Amino acid sequence: MSEERWSFTLEKLVNIFRSIKTSTPLPYPKPLEKFIKDTGMNLEVDIDPLMLKLMEDVAKGLNHFHKMGFFHRDLNPQNVVIVCGSKSMTAKIANFCTAERIGIKPKAPISNYGTGFQPREQIKNNNLRKLNGVVKTPETSSVDFFSFGCLLYYSLTLGEHPFGAPYGTKPEVIDSLICRSNLVLHHCRTPEAETLVSRLMKHTPHVRISITSALNFPLFWCFEKRLAYLKNVSEMMEEWGQSGQLIETYLDLHSIEILGPALDWSTKIDPPIITYINDPKNPNDALFYSSVRRLVRLIRNQHSHYAELPANIKALYKGEVQGIEEYYRKIFPRLLIRAYEAVDLNIASVNAEFGKYMINYHA
């Protein structure tokens, strides 16, 4: 949350980055120009991770605000400001004039309501407040969950709206799109982003994922945590308890999405790796390579026995932890999110059997 000197708004930063590939790129403010120069930022590859980092900053600030007992009510790109130093950039939430204490009925309407970042129940209540000041079902902190989902999508797509409407669209148009559940998420950069945005922007307020849970979502995980999670999932499936079977069944149901229509992960991985792991005595190669469980086990084993791998395979991975994680994420981009969903759907059973594995992953 911002009480300090800031450099520019999130809206301005997004507009600048969006304009880079146009014929009329916008000029950089001096703090941003210095940041790009001093950090050696590569504008071809470094914008996405920077925007994700800024969204994590916003989520942490919003989570802190909620824990203090308040919700913001008007989270949008103009109300997020950027503190830009020479080698660091941080996002802060600003403009708390519409904020209210959780559990207290908000009384004030929001005057600038054309951002398209508010959920349907908030748009409806705002119209009622303008008419007679009375609402039947006051909004809760879940309005911030929805707005953060919009903000997350806007930032990761550099200016697009999850309902396909441009920023500043009239509330009644947004209301109509929300009513039809017209989410347009195919421009999300990753499956993790697509899934998180959809969970934040559920039509029914009480089923939206909380900011605390959003911060624990795989979208914000580092590569070490991603790899460790897949290794833990592998251990659960190999120990063959009830929850391990449930996880494997879920992954098998999504095997075409994870592995591709051929259902053969050996065709996607570099041949030296397949040659190394092949057992000439194994008569069930087809079944082996169509199994998501065996793919996850391969990833686990390649990391656990990295020191024993031949040099040509190590060269393919380009690193023991980050290299292995990035290698398999690029080939199987939906593996992690489907594994996460498999555990999440069976979390009670998982915690009973394997709580030691999952304690740091599912909020």
Buried (B, 14 or more C-beta within 10 A) or exposed (E): BBEEEBBBBBBBBBBBBBBEEEEEEEEBBEBBEBBBEEBEBEEEEEBBEBBBBBBBBBBBBBBEBBEEEBBBBBBBBBBBBBBBEEEEBBBBBBBBEBBBEEEEEBEEBBEEBBBBBBBBBBBBBBBBBEEEEEBEEBBBBBBBBBBBBBBBBBBBBBBBBBBEBEBEBEBEBBBBBBEEEEBBBEBBEBBBBBBBBBBBBBBEBEEBBBBEBBBBBBBBBEBEBBBBBBBBBBBBBBEEBEBBBBBBEBBBEBBEBBBBEEBBBBEBBBEBBBEEBEEEEEEEBEEBBBBBBBBBBBBBBBBEEBEEBEEEBBEBBEEBBBBBBBBBBEBBBBBBBBBBBBBBEBBEBBBEBBEEBBEEBBE
